[in-house]
Amino acid sequence: MRILLVEDDPRIASFVAKGLREQAYAVDVASNGEDALYQASINAYDLAILDVMIPAPDGFEVCRRLRHSGLRFPILMLTARDATEDRVRGLDTGADDYLTKPFEFRELLARLRALLRRSGELRPSRVQVEDLALDTAAQTAARAGKQIPLTTKEYALLEYLARNAGRVVGREEISEHVWDESFDPFTNTIEVYVNRLRRKIDESSARPLIHTRRGAGYMLGSAPPGGAAGASDPLAPGGGAGVHAQTRNEREKTKLASPAPAANPRAAGPAGKKHV
């Protein structure tokens, strides 16, 4: 999931962002209201953590403008203010929850999970796709009961594919929800990570779960119609090699089917003697 963190205190922003990234969230950080509104206008976020006391416009006004623009992702207000009037004002401007400073990080994570669960779709703590099982709380994955070692970013990508199982997900959508603003769209980073997942999840199984549809994206689940399979990805194990091998075979067949070239009249002299 991708989160917008709006916090003007560099120490708190760094601490929260680091902790969230360790929990497989992609995080963009804004230090003032104008930057927060701009980031929200160009990126797709699943949730925002919004501090009230930020350079103008303040958190209340940012929340109001976000809702006025039609954005409906959950917003958690984060502030040192503890007065009931402030909490009421924050909720009335469109916030979904309110957390006062200081706070325990595990409480912040619990509130984020609760907000994501009720953000328009059910987000179960366990995701099952065929014989692949993900525990979203522990951030672990197992196939056929065997644990799969994953890095934080590998898990984040796998969970996003699993939550969208049976649907082709494009590179742009993946980059918007799994990576943050530092992602370079001109690299093959996504392809590299998909290839890593394919090696860890599919190599030991006769039934691949990660499939590539050329020009469209990736899908997790049983083999889709139309023949989009993992081997069609040049970065998939054996994918590119299979295409090249087929091309070589076709060239060989063309050679065999072609008529033999005409003899060179200078290649031999009278009585079959060779010219030197």
HUSUL-V539600 format. One record per backbone hydrogen bond with DSSP energy under -1.0 kcal/mol. CO is the residue of the C=O (numbers start at 0). NH is the residue of the N-H. E is the energy in kcal/mol with one decimal. If there is no record, write none. Layout:
BEGIN
co: (CO	CO)
nh: (NH	NH)
e: (E	E)
END
This chain:
BEGIN
co: (0	1	1	2	3	4	5	8	9	10	11	12	13	14	15	16	17	19	20	25	27	29	31	32	33	34	35	36	37	38	46	47	48	49	51	51	54	57	58	59	60	61	62	63	64	65	66	73	74	74	75	76	77	78	82	83	84	85	86	87	88	89	90	96	98	103	104	105	106	107	108	109	110	111	112	113	115	124	126	128	130	131	132	133	134	134	139	140	141	142	145	150	151	152	153	154	155	156	157	158	161	163	168	169	170	171	172	173	179	183	187	188	189	190	191	192	193	194	195	196	197	201	208	210	212	212	216	217	218	219	228	229	232	233	235	237	238	239	240	241	242	243	244	245	246	247	248	249	250	251	252	253	263	268	269	272)
nh: (25	45	46	27	48	29	50	12	13	14	15	16	17	18	19	20	21	24	23	2	4	6	35	36	37	38	39	40	41	42	3	75	5	77	53	58	32	61	62	63	64	65	66	67	68	70	69	47	95	96	49	98	51	100	86	87	88	89	90	91	92	94	93	76	78	107	108	109	110	111	112	113	114	115	116	117	118	135	133	131	143	128	141	126	138	139	134	147	132	145	142	154	155	156	157	158	159	160	161	162	164	166	217	173	174	175	176	177	182	186	191	192	193	194	195	196	197	198	199	200	201	204	220	218	215	216	212	168	210	165	231	232	235	239	238	241	242	243	244	245	246	247	248	249	250	251	252	253	254	255	256	257	266	271	272	268)
e: (-2.8	-2.9	-1.0	-2.4	-2.9	-2.8	-2.3	-2.9	-2.4	-2.1	-2.8	-2.5	-2.3	-2.2	-2.5	-2.4	-1.8	-2.2	-1.6	-3.3	-3.2	-2.2	-2.0	-2.4	-2.1	-2.7	-2.3	-1.2	-1.0	-1.7	-2.2	-2.9	-3.2	-2.8	-1.7	-2.7	-2.0	-2.5	-2.5	-2.3	-2.6	-2.5	-2.2	-2.3	-2.0	-1.9	-1.2	-2.4	-2.7	-1.4	-2.8	-2.9	-1.1	-2.4	-1.8	-2.6	-2.4	-2.5	-2.3	-2.4	-1.5	-1.9	-1.1	-2.6	-1.8	-1.7	-2.3	-2.1	-2.5	-2.2	-2.5	-2.2	-2.5	-2.7	-1.9	-1.2	-1.1	-2.6	-2.9	-2.7	-2.7	-3.0	-2.3	-2.4	-1.5	-1.5	-2.5	-2.9	-3.1	-2.1	-2.5	-2.5	-2.2	-2.3	-2.4	-3.1	-1.9	-2.3	-2.6	-2.6	-1.5	-1.7	-2.6	-2.1	-2.8	-1.8	-1.4	-2.7	-1.9	-1.6	-2.3	-2.3	-2.6	-2.3	-1.9	-2.4	-2.5	-2.0	-2.1	-2.7	-2.2	-1.7	-2.6	-2.5	-2.4	-2.2	-2.9	-3.4	-2.9	-2.0	-1.9	-1.8	-2.0	-1.0	-2.4	-2.0	-1.3	-2.2	-2.6	-2.0	-2.0	-2.4	-2.3	-2.1	-2.0	-2.3	-2.3	-2.0	-2.2	-2.2	-2.0	-1.2	-2.2	-1.3	-1.9	-4.4)
END
